[in-house]
């Protein structure tokens, strides 16, 4: 009787483990991304975040082009959320900085961009600099910006009359963080 009860308990435990793994969301896949923004082989997803925030643009004269003006990217300010909607950090700049709630943070340098659907900021691949502080971001090697929504320069005119003015646009993007491994 004890053996039969143990076997039933073991089978139930095995089924529970299988069911929970079947329901687990798979890690982010680079399939379908342009090659330019794919993370090199030898790196694995360490964290998936969703950045929700704003990007600031400033109206400036175009360098070397007298009488011409353009909206110039100034910097982002976004909350980084996990897939369940809990804030796990911030993304801000310049310089481009990812900071976890535990205080660990790193800056990064853009490696490549690829077009996103019209009206959305481009996809991006960033090489991470060594992290400052111990914590969740220690060892991050690359960041991908994917699934972008919004964030493009303002549609309003930029000219001599509003040089220096700033406009803030809303955006959302997934930031996928990788570590060597």
Buried (B, 14 or more C-beta within 10 A) or exposed (E): EEEEEEEEEEEEEEEEEEEEEEEEEEEBEBEEBBEBBBBEEEBEBBBBBBBBBBBBBBBBBEEEEEEEBBBBBBBBBBBBBEEEEEEBBBBBBEEBBBBBEBEBBBBBEEBBBBEBEEEBBBBBBBBBBEBBBEBBBBBBBBBBBBBBBBBBBBEEEBEEEBEEBEBEBEBBBBBBBBBEE
